[in-house]
């Protein structure tokens, strides 16, 4: 049984706005966030049965101020449609709420969040999830899974299984869609994409 930490609030829309404002006004953010354009908070219905957690905003998300709108987000949208998931009815967010990057000329190269970054944002992520009150949280990639469980777990050993955290949250690990973009050949990309769609279908069945 889920603990009160993950119960919905009386006014979830207002609670999410308040949480976003609180995080935006923090004066103890990781130093590298000063280079980011803006905070990128979660998006979707204030109460949703299915919630997706990615790693962090990318370049396009940082500029737009919205999660899952870059190349990986478009890959996610495509797979969700094929899995029969209505994205506007789901809540999407990231474990880390700012874009961490290394400037190289005109490009901003993504840098993976470290354990300290994940730990900093984790309390805010947990509160965000508590407000939305999903039946299932789908973790997209290792960073999201670590943020949700509090420990490093191998995606290859856990993907496609429903895990339950110490707080009673049900978590369904799968890959981050950016993994599909990095695959070198069409055959492996098609195979892994089909597996990703199948796992999204499985996640949908868990909340049906």
C-alpha positions, 0 to 999 in steps of 0.5 A, a space after each residue: 500500500 502506498 504511503 501518504 507521501 504518494 497520495 494526491 492533494 486537494 488542489 493538485 494544479 495549485 500544488 504543482 504551480 507552488 512546487 514549480 515556483 518554489 524550485 525556481 526561486 531556490 538560491 542553492 541550486 547546483 552551480 551549473 544551473 546558472 548556464 541553463 536558460 530556465 527551469 523545465 518542470 513537468 507537464 500534463 494533467 495535475 492528476 494522471 494514472 501514468 507518469 513518465 520520468 526522464 533524465 533531464 531537459 535537453 537543448 530544445 527543452 531548455 529553450 522551450 521550457 517544456 519537457 520531452 519536446 526534443 528528438 528523444 521526446 519526439 521518439 517517445 511521442 511516436 512510440 506512445 502513439 503506437 502503444 495506444 497511450 494518449 500523451 495529453 492524458 499522461 504526466 511527463 517530467 524529468 529527474 533533473 529540472 535543468 539542462 546540464 551541458 558543456 558549451 563547445 563552440 555553437 553547440 551545447 553538449 549534454 552532460 549526464 547528471 551526477 549522483 549529487 545532481 540526482 540527490 538534489 532534485 530527488 525531494 522535488 521529484 518525489 513531491 511532484 509525483 505525490 501531487 499527481 498521484 499516478 498508479 504507475 511511474 515509468 522510469 525512462 533510463 538509469 538516471 530516472 530509475 536512480 532518482 525514483 529508487 534512491 539507488 543505482 540499478 541496471 536497466 538491463 536487469 530491471 526493465 519491463 518489471 514492476 518494482 515497488 519502492 520503500 515508499 510504496 511507489 510502483 515503478 516500471 523501468 525501461 530505456 530512455 528514448 535517446 538510447 534508440 537515437 544512438 543505435 548505430 544500425 537500422 536493424 538494432 534500432 528497429 528491434 529495440 524500438 519494437 521492444 520499447 513500444 511493447 514495454 509501453 503497452 505493458 505499462 498501459 495495461 498495468 493501469 487499465 
